[in-house]
Amino acid sequence: MNNAQTITRMLHECRASDDPTRTFDALIPLDYDDLKQVARAQLRRLRPGHSHDTTGLVNDSYAKLKSSASLDWTDRQHFFAIAARACARSWSTMRAA
């Protein structure tokens, strides 16, 4: 089973789990590098001079995603679409600060 299939299976397990956040926590290490790429894409949109880093954006976005752990995820692509939205919301919050 490849990484994308593993991630999709784990997302479905989150939905069906009595403790979706525990399953979600196990998922994040598999997606961390890809989440950082999403965060970097969001940070490129910031004006030069901002001091926000990808790790901070990923951590904040992860907290938002974790609260949606039991969402009706369809697949890895759906997860990253939601992750991009979470990054955008985090980015907006950081930018306003």
Backbone as CSV, one residue per row, in Angstrom:
resi,resn,N_x,N_y,N_z,CA_x,CA_y,CA_z,C_x,C_y,C_z
1,MET,0.856,-1.179,0.000,0.000,0.000,0.000,0.899,1.240,0.000
2,ASN,0.647,2.170,-0.917,1.476,3.372,-0.966,1.015,4.393,0.076
3,ASN,1.786,5.456,0.215,1.531,6.463,1.234,0.150,7.097,1.071
4,ALA,-0.232,7.431,-0.155,-1.539,8.045,-0.386,-2.667,7.112,0.045
5,GLN,-2.533,5.835,-0.257,-3.560,4.865,0.142,-3.590,4.703,1.660
6,THR,-2.418,4.681,2.276,-2.348,4.572,3.736,-3.026,5.767,4.389
7,ILE,-2.746,6.944,3.873,-3.333,8.166,4.434,-4.849,8.158,4.258
8,THR,-5.321,7.770,3.081,-6.767,7.700,2.844,-7.414,6.701,3.803
9,ARG,-6.796,5.535,3.992,-7.329,4.528,4.910,-7.395,5.095,6.326
10,MET,-6.345,5.792,6.752,-6.325,6.355,8.104,-7.369,7.461,8.276
11,LEU,-7.596,8.241,7.241,-8.634,9.274,7.303,-10.004,8.630,7.475
12,HIS,-10.241,7.534,6.782,-11.508,6.813,6.934,-11.620,6.223,8.340
13,GLU,-10.495,5.775,8.890,-10.496,5.270,10.262,-10.827,6.384,11.258
14,CYS,-10.364,7.596,10.990,-10.699,8.734,11.859,-12.213,8.903,11.934
15,ARG,-12.838,8.832,10.784,-14.282,9.032,10.706,-15.032,7.949,11.492
16,ALA,-14.524,6.720,11.438,-15.215,5.595,12.059,-14.803,5.362,13.516
17,SER,-13.785,6.039,13.969,-13.206,5.776,15.289,-14.010,6.408,16.416
18,ASP,-13.964,5.744,17.584,-14.529,6.332,18.795,-13.642,7.457,19.308
19,ASP,-12.363,7.420,18.926,-11.382,8.438,19.331,-10.652,8.929,18.081
20,PRO,-11.327,9.740,17.250,-10.724,10.141,15.972,-9.441,10.937,16.117
21,THR,-9.283,11.673,17.208,-8.066,12.479,17.349,-6.834,11.607,17.545
22,ARG,-6.993,10.444,18.177,-5.854,9.540,18.351,-5.393,9.014,16.984
23,THR,-6.324,8.609,16.151,-5.980,8.151,14.808,-5.384,9.301,13.998
24,PHE,-5.952,10.481,14.152,-5.464,11.664,13.442,-4.033,11.976,13.854
25,ASP,-3.735,11.854,15.139,-2.369,12.092,15.619,-1.378,11.146,14.948
26,ALA,-1.791,9.914,14.702,-0.918,8.946,14.039,-0.735,9.278,12.559
27,LEU,-1.674,9.988,12.000,-1.631,10.354,10.587,-0.649,11.485,10.300
28,ILE,-0.554,12.427,11.191,0.222,13.640,10.939,1.685,13.381,10.593
29,PRO,2.390,12.478,11.265,3.784,12.253,10.849,3.917,11.799,9.388
30,LEU,2.907,11.113,8.881,2.946,10.685,7.482,2.797,11.859,6.516
31,ASP,2.096,12.895,6.967,1.788,14.037,6.107,2.578,15.296,6.442
32,TYR,3.439,15.234,7.440,4.073,16.456,7.938,4.836,17.211,6.849
33,ASP,5.639,16.515,6.058,6.406,17.195,5.011,5.483,17.853,3.994
34,ASP,4.408,17.170,3.641,3.453,17.751,2.693,2.718,18.938,3.306
35,LEU,2.412,18.853,4.602,1.787,19.996,5.279,2.733,21.195,5.285
36,LYS,4.018,20.943,5.452,4.990,22.045,5.405,5.025,22.677,4.016
37,GLN,4.856,21.882,2.969,4.804,22.437,1.615,3.582,23.334,1.454
38,VAL,2.454,22.911,1.997,1.242,23.736,1.962,1.501,25.038,2.716
39,ALA,2.134,24.946,3.874,2.435,26.140,4.677,3.385,27.071,3.934
40,ARG,4.414,26.511,3.292,5.351,27.343,2.522,4.623,28.096,1.410
41,ALA,3.686,27.432,0.756,2.923,28.087,-0.305,2.123,29.265,0.259
42,GLN,1.555,29.077,1.436,0.809,30.171,2.064,1.756,31.308,2.462
43,LEU,2.921,30.963,3.000,3.856,31.987,3.455,4.442,32.794,2.294
44,ARG,4.558,32.191,1.135,5.046,32.938,-0.035,4.137,34.109,-0.365
45,ARG,2.902,34.012,0.087,1.939,35.087,-0.186,2.086,36.253,0.791
46,LEU,2.837,36.032,1.860,3.059,37.110,2.827,3.994,38.160,2.246
47,ARG,3.868,39.336,2.755,4.813,40.390,2.368,6.193,40.053,2.917
48,PRO,7.246,40.480,2.224,8.604,40.269,2.769,8.723,40.932,4.135
49,GLY,9.493,40.326,4.989,9.716,40.899,6.307,8.913,40.246,7.412
50,HIS,7.928,39.435,7.065,7.184,38.731,8.102,8.074,37.644,8.689
51,SER,7.945,37.415,9.968,8.832,36.477,10.643,8.193,35.113,10.892
52,HIS,7.024,34.857,10.334,6.352,33.587,10.562,7.085,32.471,9.819
53,ASP,7.182,31.331,10.467,7.869,30.211,9.847,6.872,29.102,9.525
54,THR,7.296,28.171,8.687,6.393,27.103,8.276,6.003,26.217,9.452
55,THR,6.914,25.986,10.377,6.604,25.127,11.519,5.466,25.725,12.345
56,GLY,5.529,27.010,12.606,4.463,27.667,13.356,3.128,27.598,12.640
57,LEU,3.153,27.800,11.331,1.926,27.738,10.554,1.369,26.314,10.529
58,VAL,2.237,25.326,10.375,1.792,23.922,10.386,1.200,23.574,11.749
59,ASN,1.852,23.983,12.821,1.352,23.670,14.161,-0.023,24.283,14.404
60,ASP,-0.195,25.532,14.014,-1.483,26.188,14.188,-2.550,25.530,13.307
61,SER,-2.171,25.220,12.089,-3.106,24.563,11.167,-3.481,23.178,11.663
62,TYR,-2.497,22.462,12.207,-2.754,21.128,12.752,-3.821,21.189,13.840
63,ALA,-3.733,22.190,14.708,-4.733,22.329,15.772,-6.125,22.511,15.171
64,LYS,-6.219,23.288,14.100,-7.511,23.475,13.434,-7.981,22.171,12.783
65,LEU,-7.063,21.468,12.138,-7.415,20.206,11.487,-7.829,19.152,12.505
66,LYS,-7.139,19.106,13.628,-7.426,18.096,14.643,-8.848,18.224,15.160
67,SER,-9.340,19.456,15.238,-10.722,19.644,15.701,-11.727,19.115,14.682
68,SER,-11.258,18.830,13.461,-12.115,18.270,12.411,-11.779,16.812,12.126
69,ALA,-11.124,16.144,13.058,-10.613,14.789,12.820,-11.695,13.814,12.383
70,SER,-12.903,13.990,12.847,-13.966,13.047,12.496,-14.743,13.471,11.253
71,LEU,-14.252,14.461,10.552,-14.880,14.913,9.307,-15.036,13.748,8.343
72,ASP,-15.914,13.867,7.417,-16.148,12.815,6.432,-15.110,12.926,5.311
73,TRP,-13.852,12.605,5.645,-12.752,12.693,4.684,-12.995,11.714,3.539
74,THR,-12.753,12.151,2.307,-12.899,11.230,1.181,-11.571,10.584,0.822
75,ASP,-10.499,11.374,0.851,-9.184,10.845,0.492,-8.107,11.860,0.863
76,ARG,-6.883,11.526,0.509,-5.739,12.378,0.819,-5.879,13.760,0.174
77,GLN,-6.376,13.799,-1.048,-6.556,15.078,-1.752,-7.545,15.973,-0.993
78,HIS,-8.615,15.396,-0.499,-9.593,16.144,0.288,-8.939,16.687,1.560
79,PHE,-8.134,15.843,2.206,-7.416,16.267,3.412,-6.563,17.498,3.127
80,PHE,-5.815,17.471,2.017,-4.942,18.600,1.724,-5.704,19.843,1.288
81,ALA,-6.864,19.682,0.711,-7.697,20.850,0.401,-8.140,21.523,1.701
82,ILE,-8.549,20.715,2.668,-8.942,21.261,3.973,-7.720,21.833,4.694
83,ALA,-6.582,21.162,4.565,-5.348,21.653,5.187,-4.956,23.016,4.619
84,ALA,-5.112,23.192,3.320,-4.791,24.484,2.706,-5.694,25.581,3.258
85,ARG,-6.963,25.259,3.465,-7.879,26.239,4.067,-7.471,26.559,5.499
86,ALA,-7.091,25.521,6.241,-6.651,25.746,7.622,-5.403,26.625,7.649
87,CYS,-4.483,26.382,6.726,-3.275,27.226,6.637,-3.651,28.654,6.297
88,ALA,-4.587,28.826,5.374,-5.002,30.174,4.987,-5.622,30.908,6.175
89,ARG,-6.450,30.206,6.957,-7.045,30.841,8.145,-5.969,31.182,9.169
90,SER,-5.036,30.262,9.382,-3.944,30.523,10.320,-3.100,31.687,9.839
91,TRP,-2.794,31.685,8.548,-2.003,32.750,7.942,-2.681,34.091,8.138
92,SER,-4.013,34.155,7.918,-4.739,35.412,8.106,-4.663,35.880,9.544
93,THR,-4.772,34.944,10.473,-4.691,35.287,11.899,-3.299,35.813,12.233
94,MET,-2.268,35.139,11.734,-0.886,35.577,11.985,-0.636,36.949,11.356
95,ARG,-1.147,37.145,10.162,-0.922,38.404,9.460,-1.580,39.569,10.187
96,ALA,-2.725,39.293,10.788,-3.435,40.354,11.505,-2.755,40.697,12.825
97,ALA,-1.972,39.768,13.346,-1.331,39.977,14.661,-0.175,40.952,14.565
